[in-house]
Amino acid sequence: MTIASPENDQVFQRGEAITFALAAPVDPSHTVSWESSLDRALGEGSQLELQNLRPGTHTVTVRVDGAAAGTVRIQVEDRPSWNLGLLGQVTADGEAVSSDGDLLAVACSVNESCTPGVLFFDISNPAAPVLRSEYRPADLNPLTVFVSGDLVAVGGDSESGFMSTVGVRLLDLTDPADPRVLASITSVTEVQDVFIAEGFLYVAAVGSVFVFDVRDPGAPLQVAEIPAPRASGQAFAVAVAGSRLFALFWNDVPLVRSDILVADVSVPSAPVVLGSVLAGRGLRMGVSSDGRLAFAPDLNNKSVHIYDVSNPGNIRLAAEYRSLPGTEPRVVVVEGNRAFVSMHGGLGFGTGVEVLDISTPARPKLIGYFDLDTSGTAPTPWIESHGGGVVFAIARPQLHVLGFQ
């Protein structure tokens, strides 16, 4: 039996997709299976596409009904272009990061056993962040933060005995050394995520996304509410790209699943839900700048699902990227043709950041990787793209600045 792909002695880089295929189809009454001398069982079928085979020389055997029917030898090498490196780092206790211009905010809640607060850094030199000020509220447990120019929104919840009486606080950072409180929002509580776009604040809290007009940030005004697609849905993440809003709702039913909801917010006070899709469960999803692609991590399947949302009424799965062996993708941020994925440590890999080339969304390719903690025991890293291939990754107690070197 002839193996059409791959070719004998073909060389692949780690993370590159490899297609295993027979030259001719096999009668469905027969079972076709593939196995590797290094990775053992690879899967079944006349054709497979796999990523992340371990480095080394693989002798791959195809079997029909258990009997060897052909072999091919391939080489998988450590990717020489994996040049994502550490540009700098600074001590910073935190779990959420956001930046705009020269300002970076790092929020930490009591959930992570740190003193609740927000740290503000000058990142005019991204490789060397300089702490400018700290904000330590007594009535807010900062779980999330968003920076938009001089305006900063800090969202919080109640946890571990800390009772937040404020859902969102708006701060003026015109002087980064002196954060000034503009307003507090108490009408929403248990806030999981915040996002500011074109003078409007979007708040993921409890079972809805709430929309506030903050063009006068000293007097925020709620103008709309977008409820979860399902009664059990809990708003967990929100992002806006152009005129589209993307929200992630965690569900109790179906268990460990979530809904991605897309809405038209060209008129923020009158949002129109365009569609939704049932997806896996992640912490934060990435969205392309044109609002046509959504990148959703799935903790349970250890993969990133890429959804084509160009037609929100018929959202379809365009591709699935499986993370490095044993790792769990948690957070995705998108910058141009790159997607940065924070991952929790697994087999042979620590807690770190992967970089995907998404220029062809249907075939995402791993092009970079950096270990933040080789033991794999550090908390989930929260990441923020700063442009130009620079990404900030917070893995307590360090804020890491990563980039292509």
Secondary structure, 3 states (H helix, E strand, C coil): CCEEECCCCEEEECCCCEEEEECCCCCCCCCEEEEECCCEEEEECCEEEECCCCCEEEEEEEEECCEEEEEEEEEEECCCCCCEEEEEEEECCCCEEEEECCEEEEEECHHHCCCCEEEEEECCCCCCCEEEEEECCCCCCEEEEEEECCEEEEEECCECCECCCCCEEEEECCCCCCCEEEEEECCCCCEEEEEEECCEEEEEECCEEEEEECCCCCCCEEEEEEECCCCCCEEEEEEEECCEEEEEEEECCCCCEEEEEEEECCCCCCCEEEEEEEECCCCECEECCCCCEEEEEECCCCEEEEEECCCHHHCEEEEEEECCCCCEEEEEEEECCEEEEEEECECCECEEEEEEECCCCCCCEEEEEEEEECCCCCCCCEEEEEECCEEEEEECCEEEEEEEC
